[in-house]
Amino acid sequence: MAAVAPLPSGRVLACDGNEAAALAVALARVDMVAVYPITPQSSLVEYLAKFIADGRLQAELVDAEGEHSVLSVLQGAALAGARTFTATSGPGLAFMFEPYLRTPGMRLPIVMSIVTRDTLTPQCVWGGHQDAMSVREAGWVQMYCETVQEVLDTTIIAYRVAEQRDVMLPVNVCHDGNYLSYGTARIELPEQDAVDTFLGAPDVNWHAALDPDRPMAVDPLTGGPAGAGPATFVRYRRGQCAGMHRALDAIRDAHREWARLTGRNHAPLIERYRMEDAECAIVTLGSMTGAAKDAVDEARAAGRRVGLVKVKTFRPFPATDVADALCKLRSFGVVDRSVDFAWNCGPLYREVVTALQGGTRTATSQSFIGGLAGADLTVEHFQRVIETVGQMREVAGPRDTVWLDAQE
């Protein structure tokens, strides 16, 4: 039998975002992948299944009957010490919601890609951030990617963050359905030795030490004669919150070390683009950022002092960094690819405005929503945002959300 070719580490190639995520998972040498395909995630797990079938990734593959089982399988694998991975989108994420909620409470450092997709109804299989935003309070770390290269690098970085002993939380790497999942770009693969050095050996279940020779209970029932009681529940919750807060430093440290090993320096929490003397700014999330940067460059060429802040880490929210970037501006606009139903605005907008509360000066702000159901967010959209934000002055009372794709 002919020898199987290794994965092509340490070289340049063209691939889409789903293949980039799969290559990252293989480079991380995971022990188990559990899968259930759903648009626009399907090709990601198909790539991984092929890597395993071809012998290029030495991992167990579990083709489960649904997303609820997918994540339940990985919980058991992680408790047994395995480094694990899965991916999902939209209704698939909704179907796995019960084990999704359970994973951070058990402090299991599972990494999962959310290939973001708008939610139902009307029926939609296209990109949007609504699925990931709908689970933002479930206790997972969430990082959003702008480019295919960032998908690959962030997926590897996610394992280091998740498995850090003072974090020990699951991580979602979110990349935009359609625009990144199927969009092909040039990427640079790291050397396998560099990834091995960066991640080290899996250190997944030291806190549980699950061992058949030493039986133990996992996730005991709270309350009642056999339960652990509210005090234990509170201790778990406080521990989760503390781990989430410590993840900010872990994310910074991981990005710094990745830059040292590979020469690629992604912004860990937020990226400031042309913000040095900006009077107003756009705030973005995910793949829309490229078009927004082009619009900022055009505005700068026309003499307008505008900048951009990209939020990379959404959970935990980098409130201090965001406030520092925006607090001295005259005005800013936040562009969301999802909605916050409670506040009739975008969820990123609400987070940003909350981060600025309590400061000595609060800039005038505006929520913009666009790109729903896979609609493109173009340079022209961001030119409209810049025009609106540039004309804003202090006005009492709330501003109505601007729907960029609305039919007038």
C-alpha positions as CSV (number, residue, x, y, z in Angstrom):
1,M,0.0,0.0,0.0
2,A,1.4,3.4,-1.0
3,A,2.3,5.8,1.8
4,V,-0.3,8.6,2.4
5,A,1.0,12.1,1.7
6,P,1.1,14.3,4.8
7,L,-1.0,17.5,5.1
8,P,0.7,20.3,3.2
9,S,2.1,22.3,6.1
10,G,4.5,25.2,5.6
11,R,3.4,26.3,2.2
12,V,1.1,28.7,0.3
13,L,-2.1,27.6,-1.3
14,A,-5.5,28.8,-2.3
15,C,-8.6,27.5,-0.4
16,D,-11.9,28.6,0.9
17,G,-12.7,29.3,4.6
18,N,-14.2,25.9,5.3
19,E,-11.1,24.1,4.0
20,A,-8.9,26.5,6.0
21,A,-10.7,25.6,9.2
22,A,-10.4,21.9,8.4
23,L,-6.6,22.3,7.7
24,A,-6.3,24.1,11.1
25,V,-8.1,21.3,12.9
26,A,-5.8,18.7,11.3
27,L,-2.7,20.8,12.2
28,A,-4.0,20.9,15.8
29,R,-3.9,17.0,15.8
30,V,-7.3,16.6,17.3
31,D,-8.3,13.2,18.6
32,M,-12.0,13.2,17.7
33,V,-14.2,14.9,15.2
34,A,-18.0,14.6,15.4
35,V,-20.0,15.8,12.5
36,Y,-23.4,16.4,11.0
37,P,-23.5,18.4,7.8
38,I,-25.6,21.6,7.3
39,T,-25.4,24.4,4.8
40,P,-23.1,26.4,4.7
41,Q,-20.9,24.3,7.0
42,S,-21.1,20.9,5.2
43,S,-17.9,21.1,3.2
44,L,-15.9,21.8,6.4
45,V,-16.7,18.5,7.9
46,E,-16.5,16.8,4.5
47,Y,-12.8,18.0,4.3
48,L,-12.1,16.6,7.7
49,A,-13.8,13.2,6.9
50,K,-11.6,13.0,3.8
51,F,-8.4,13.8,5.8
52,I,-9.3,11.0,8.2
53,A,-10.2,8.6,5.5
54,D,-6.9,9.3,3.7
55,G,-4.9,8.8,6.8
56,R,-3.8,12.4,6.9
57,L,-5.4,13.0,10.3
58,Q,-5.2,10.4,12.9
59,A,-8.5,11.0,14.6
60,E,-11.8,9.2,15.4
61,L,-14.7,10.4,13.2
62,V,-18.2,10.1,14.6
63,D,-21.0,10.7,12.0
64,A,-23.9,11.3,14.4
65,E,-27.6,11.3,13.7
66,G,-28.0,15.0,14.6
67,E,-26.3,18.0,16.2
68,H,-27.6,17.2,19.7
69,S,-25.7,13.9,19.5
70,V,-22.6,15.5,17.9
71,L,-21.9,17.7,20.9
72,S,-22.9,15.1,23.4
73,V,-20.4,12.7,21.9
74,L,-17.6,15.3,22.2
75,Q,-18.5,16.0,25.8
76,G,-17.7,12.4,26.6
77,A,-14.5,12.5,24.5
78,A,-13.3,15.6,26.2
79,L,-14.0,14.2,29.7
80,A,-11.8,11.2,28.6
81,G,-9.0,13.6,27.6
82,A,-9.4,14.0,23.9
83,R,-8.9,17.2,21.9
84,T,-12.1,17.6,19.9
85,F,-13.8,19.6,17.2
86,T,-17.1,20.1,15.5
87,A,-18.8,22.7,13.3
88,T,-22.4,23.8,12.7
89,S,-24.7,26.5,11.4
90,G,-28.1,27.9,11.9
91,P,-30.8,25.3,12.7
92,G,-28.0,22.8,13.6
93,L,-26.8,25.1,16.3
94,A,-30.4,25.4,17.6
95,F,-30.7,21.6,17.7
96,M,-27.6,21.2,19.8
97,F,-28.7,23.9,22.2
98,E,-29.1,21.6,25.3
99,P,-25.5,20.2,25.2
100,Y,-24.3,23.6,24.0
101,L,-25.5,25.1,27.2
102,R,-24.0,22.3,29.3
103,T,-20.5,22.4,27.8
104,P,-19.1,25.6,29.4
105,G,-20.5,24.6,32.8
106,M,-18.5,21.4,32.6
107,R,-15.5,23.5,31.7
108,L,-14.8,21.4,28.6
109,P,-12.3,23.1,26.1
110,I,-14.1,22.0,22.9
111,V,-13.5,24.1,19.8
112,M,-16.4,24.5,17.4
113,S,-16.7,26.5,14.2
114,I,-20.0,28.4,13.7
115,V,-20.2,29.0,9.9
116,T,-22.7,31.8,10.5
117,R,-26.1,31.7,8.9
118,D,-29.3,33.7,9.3
119,T,-32.1,32.1,11.2
120,L,-35.7,31.2,10.3
121,T,-38.3,32.4,9.3
122,P,-38.6,33.1,6.3
123,Q,-36.6,30.1,5.2
124,C,-33.0,31.0,4.7
125,V,-29.8,29.1,4.1
126,W,-27.7,32.2,3.6
127,G,-25.1,34.0,5.7
128,G,-25.8,36.3,8.6
129,H,-24.7,36.4,12.3
130,Q,-28.0,35.7,13.9
131,D,-27.3,32.1,14.8
132,A,-24.1,32.9,16.7
133,M,-25.5,36.0,18.3
134,S,-28.5,34.1,19.5
135,V,-26.2,32.0,21.8
136,R,-23.9,34.8,22.9
137,E,-24.9,34.4,26.6
138,A,-24.4,30.6,26.7
139,G,-20.9,30.9,28.1
140,W,-18.7,30.1,25.1
141,V,-15.8,32.3,24.0
142,Q,-16.6,33.7,20.6
143,M,-14.1,35.1,18.0
144,Y,-15.1,36.4,14.6
145,C,-12.9,36.2,11.5
146,E,-12.4,38.7,8.7
147,T,-10.4,36.6,6.2
148,V,-9.7,33.0,5.2
149,Q,-6.2,33.3,6.6
150,E,-7.7,34.5,9.9
151,V,-10.1,31.5,9.9
152,L,-7.1,29.1,9.8
153,D,-5.0,31.0,12.4
154,T,-7.8,31.7,14.8
155,T,-9.0,28.0,14.8
156,I,-5.5,26.9,15.9
157,I,-5.3,29.8,18.5
158,A,-8.7,28.7,19.8
159,Y,-7.3,25.4,21.2
160,R,-4.5,27.2,23.1
161,V,-7.1,29.6,24.7
162,A,-9.6,26.9,25.5
163,E,-7.1,24.6,27.1
164,Q,-5.4,27.2,29.2
165,R,-5.8,26.1,32.8
166,D,-7.3,29.3,34.1
167,V,-9.7,29.5,31.2
168,M,-11.0,26.0,30.4
169,L,-14.0,27.1,28.4
170,P,-15.2,26.1,24.9
171,V,-14.5,28.4,22.0
172,N,-16.5,29.3,18.9
173,V,-14.6,30.4,15.9
174,C,-17.2,32.2,13.8
175,H,-16.7,32.8,10.1
176,D,-19.3,34.1,7.7
177,G,-21.4,31.7,5.7
178,N,-21.0,32.1,1.9
179,Y,-18.5,35.0,2.1
180,L,-15.8,33.1,3.9
181,S,-17.1,29.5,3.9
182,Y,-17.0,29.4,0.1
183,G,-14.8,32.3,-0.7
184,T,-11.3,31.2,-2.0
185,A,-8.2,33.2,-1.0
186,R,-4.5,32.8,-0.7
187,I,-3.3,31.4,2.7
188,E,0.0,30.5,4.3
189,L,0.0,27.3,6.2
190,P,2.2,27.1,9.3
191,E,4.8,24.4,9.8
192,Q,3.5,21.4,11.8
193,D,6.4,21.8,14.2
194,A,5.3,25.4,14.9
195,V,1.8,24.3,15.7
196,D,3.0,21.5,17.9
197,T,5.2,24.0,19.8
198,F,2.4,26.5,20.1
199,L,-0.3,24.1,21.4
200,G,1.7,21.5,23.2
201,A,0.2,18.2,24.2
202,P,-3.6,18.2,24.9
203,D,-4.4,19.0,28.5
204,V,-8.1,18.7,28.4
205,N,-9.5,16.7,31.4
206,W,-7.0,17.4,34.2
207,H,-9.9,19.1,36.1
208,A,-12.1,16.0,35.9
209,A,-9.6,13.2,35.8
210,L,-12.2,10.8,34.4
211,D,-10.9,7.3,35.0
212,P,-12.9,4.0,34.9
213,D,-10.8,2.8,37.8
214,R,-11.9,5.8,39.9
215,P,-15.6,6.3,39.2
216,M,-16.9,9.8,39.8
217,A,-20.1,11.9,39.2
218,V,-20.1,14.5,36.4
219,D,-22.7,17.3,36.4
220,P,-24.6,16.3,39.6
221,L,-28.2,17.4,40.0
222,T,-28.6,20.7,42.0
223,G,-30.9,20.6,44.9
224,G,-32.9,17.8,46.6
225,P,-31.5,15.2,49.0
226,A,-28.9,13.9,46.5
227,G,-28.1,17.3,44.9
228,A,-25.1,19.5,45.3
229,G,-27.2,22.5,46.4
230,P,-27.3,26.2,45.3
231,A,-23.9,26.9,46.8
232,T,-22.2,24.6,44.4
233,F,-24.2,26.0,41.5
234,V,-23.1,29.5,42.4
235,R,-19.4,28.3,42.7
236,Y,-19.7,26.9,39.2
237,R,-21.2,30.1,37.8
238,R,-18.6,32.3,39.5
239,G,-15.9,30.1,38.1
240,Q,-17.3,30.3,34.6
241,C,-17.4,34.1,34.8
242,A,-13.8,34.3,36.1
243,G,-12.6,32.0,33.4
244,M,-14.3,34.1,30.7
245,H,-12.8,37.3,32.1
246,R,-9.3,35.6,32.2
247,A,-9.8,34.6,28.5
248,L,-9.1,38.2,27.5
249,D,-5.5,37.9,28.6
250,A,-5.2,34.4,27.3
251,I,-6.4,35.6,23.8
252,R,-3.8,38.4,23.8
253,D,-1.0,36.1,24.9
254,A,-2.0,33.4,22.3
255,H,-2.0,35.9,19.5
256,R,1.3,37.4,20.6
257,E,2.9,33.9,20.6
258,W,1.4,33.0,17.2
259,A,2.8,36.2,15.7
260,R,6.2,35.3,17.1
261,L,6.1,31.8,15.6
262,T,4.5,32.6,12.2
263,G,5.0,36.3,11.6
264,R,1.2,36.8,11.2
265,N,-0.1,39.4,13.7
266,H,-3.9,39.4,13.9
267,A,-5.6,41.8,16.3
268,P,-6.6,39.7,19.3
269,L,-9.5,41.7,20.7
270,I,-10.1,44.7,18.4
271,E,-8.3,46.2,15.4
272,R,-7.9,49.9,15.0
273,Y,-7.7,51.0,11.4
274,R,-6.8,54.6,10.5
275,M,-7.9,55.7,14.0
276,E,-4.9,57.9,14.8
277,D,-6.7,61.3,14.2
278,A,-10.2,60.1,13.5
279,E,-13.2,62.2,14.4
280,C,-15.8,59.5,13.5
281,A,-15.6,55.8,12.9
282,I,-17.3,52.6,11.7
283,V,-17.4,49.5,14.0
284,T,-17.6,46.2,12.2
285,L,-17.6,42.4,12.8
286,G,-16.5,39.6,10.4
287,S,-16.0,39.6,6.7
288,M,-17.8,42.9,6.1
289,T,-14.6,44.6,7.4
290,G,-12.8,44.5,4.0
291,A,-15.4,46.5,2.2
292,A,-15.6,48.9,5.2
293,K,-11.8,49.5,5.1
294,D,-12.0,50.3,1.4
295,A,-14.7,52.9,2.1
296,V,-12.6,54.4,4.9
297,D,-9.6,54.6,2.5
298,E,-11.8,56.5,0.0
299,A,-13.1,58.8,2.6
300,R,-9.6,59.5,3.8
301,A,-8.5,60.3,0.2
302,A,-11.3,62.8,0.1
303,G,-9.9,64.5,3.3
304,R,-12.4,63.1,5.8
305,R,-11.0,62.0,9.2
306,V,-12.8,58.7,9.6
307,G,-11.5,55.4,11.0
308,L,-12.6,51.8,11.7
309,V,-12.7,49.5,14.7
310,K,-13.1,45.8,14.0
311,V,-14.3,43.7,16.9
312,K,-12.5,40.3,16.7
313,T,-13.3,38.9,20.2
314,F,-17.0,39.2,21.0
315,R,-17.2,37.0,24.0
316,P,-15.8,38.0,26.4
317,F,-16.5,41.5,25.2
318,P,-13.4,43.7,25.2
319,A,-15.2,46.6,26.8
320,T,-12.1,48.5,27.9
321,D,-10.5,48.3,24.5
322,V,-13.6,49.4,22.7
323,A,-14.3,52.3,25.0
324,D,-10.7,53.5,24.7
325,A,-10.9,53.4,20.9
326,L,-14.2,55.3,20.6
327,C,-14.5,57.5,23.6
328,K,-12.8,60.6,22.1
329,L,-14.7,60.5,18.8
330,R,-17.5,62.9,17.8
331,S,-19.6,60.1,16.4
332,F,-19.6,56.5,15.3
333,G,-21.8,53.9,13.6
334,V,-21.9,50.2,14.3
335,V,-22.9,47.8,11.5
336,D,-24.5,44.5,12.5
337,R,-25.4,41.5,10.4
338,S,-28.0,40.5,13.0
339,V,-30.7,42.0,15.1
340,D,-31.3,42.5,18.9
341,F,-35.0,42.1,19.1
342,A,-35.3,43.6,22.6
343,W,-33.7,46.9,21.6
344,N,-34.6,47.2,17.9
345,C,-30.9,47.6,17.0
346,G,-27.9,45.4,16.3
347,P,-26.4,43.4,19.1
348,L,-22.9,44.6,18.5
349,Y,-24.3,48.2,18.7
350,R,-25.8,47.5,22.1
351,E,-22.6,46.0,23.4
352,V,-20.5,49.0,22.2
353,V,-22.8,51.6,23.6
354,T,-22.9,49.7,27.0
355,A,-19.1,49.7,27.0
356,L,-19.0,53.5,26.7
357,Q,-21.4,54.1,29.6
358,G,-19.7,55.7,32.6
359,G,-17.1,57.5,30.5
360,T,-16.5,61.2,30.7
361,R,-17.6,61.7,27.1
362,T,-20.0,59.6,25.0
363,A,-19.9,60.0,21.3
364,T,-23.0,60.3,19.2
365,S,-23.8,56.8,17.8
366,Q,-26.0,55.1,15.3
367,S,-27.0,51.4,14.7
368,F,-26.9,50.1,11.2
369,I,-28.2,46.7,10.2
370,G,-27.4,45.1,6.8
371,G,-26.2,41.9,5.1
372,L,-29.1,39.8,6.4
373,A,-29.9,36.6,4.5
374,G,-26.6,36.6,2.6
375,A,-27.1,40.1,1.2
376,D,-23.8,41.7,0.2
377,L,-22.4,44.6,2.3
378,T,-20.7,46.7,-0.3
379,V,-18.3,49.7,-0.3
380,E,-21.3,51.8,-1.3
381,H,-23.2,50.7,1.9
382,F,-20.3,51.8,4.0
383,Q,-20.0,55.1,2.1
384,R,-23.6,55.7,3.2
385,V,-22.7,54.8,6.8
386,I,-19.7,57.2,6.7
387,E,-21.9,60.0,5.2
388,T,-24.5,59.5,7.9
389,V,-22.1,59.3,10.8
390,G,-20.1,62.3,9.5
391,Q,-23.2,64.5,9.6
392,M,-24.2,63.4,13.1
393,R,-24.2,65.9,16.0
394,E,-25.4,65.6,19.6
395,V,-29.2,65.0,19.5
396,A,-31.3,64.2,22.5
397,G,-33.1,60.9,22.5
398,P,-32.6,57.6,20.7
399,R,-31.9,57.3,17.0
400,D,-33.9,54.9,14.8
401,T,-31.9,52.0,13.4
402,V,-30.9,52.3,9.8
403,W,-31.7,49.2,7.8
404,L,-29.2,49.3,4.9
405,D,-30.9,46.7,2.8
406,A,-34.5,47.9,3.3
407,Q,-36.7,48.4,0.3
408,E,-37.7,52.1,0.4
